[in-house]
Amino acid sequence: MQIDPYNVWVAVTPSDSVDLPALTEAIWAGGAGVIAAVEQDGGVVNFTCVAGTLVPIKARRINSTNTTATALVALYRQ
């Protein structure tokens, strides 16, 4: 089984009001901490991760409130 790689990467600036350009395929956390991810329906889920974690989620936004992870990158497939 072959998996399509992520071919678009966008640095994430967490915001409590500005959505990402599109739903993500995944979020890369370069630095450890919490990612406060906003779901498609507006719910917020906090993911605790170590440095270098790939979180395979379809997030519409990463909130600045409660997000402590650093070096976040949104990953997409086109």
Residue pairs with C-beta under 8 A, 6 or more apart in sequence:
4 77
5 77
6 25
6 26
6 75
6 76
6 77
7 76
7 77
7 78
8 75
8 76
8 77
8 78
9 28
9 73
9 74
9 75
9 76
10 20
10 21
10 73
10 74
10 76
11 72
11 73
11 74
12 20
12 27
12 62
12 72
12 73
12 74
14 36
14 62
14 63
14 64
14 67
14 72
15 61
15 62
15 63
15 64
16 63
16 64
16 65
18 61
19 38
19 60
19 61
20 59
20 60
20 61
20 62
20 74
22 76
23 40
23 58
23 59
23 60
24 57
24 58
24 59
24 74
24 75
24 76
25 56
25 58
25 75
25 76
25 77
26 54
26 55
26 56
26 57
26 74
26 75
27 35
27 37
27 54
27 55
27 57
27 59
27 62
27 72
27 73
27 74
27 75
28 53
28 54
28 55
28 71
28 72
28 73
28 75
29 35
29 49
29 51
29 52
29 53
29 54
29 55
29 69
29 70
29 71
29 72
30 51
30 52
30 70
30 71
30 72
30 73
31 51
31 69
31 70
31 71
32 49
32 50
32 51
32 53
32 69
33 48
33 49
33 67
33 68
33 69
33 70
34 46
34 47
34 48
34 49
34 66
34 67
34 68
34 69
35 46
35 47
35 49
35 55
35 62
35 67
35 69
35 72
36 44
36 45
36 46
36 62
36 63
36 64
36 65
36 66
36 67
37 44
37 45
37 46
37 47
37 55
37 57
37 59
37 61
37 62
37 63
38 44
38 59
38 60
38 61
38 62
38 63
39 45
39 58
39 59
39 60
40 58
40 60
44 63
44 66
46 66
47 55
47 57
49 55
49 69
54 75
59 74
62 72
62 74
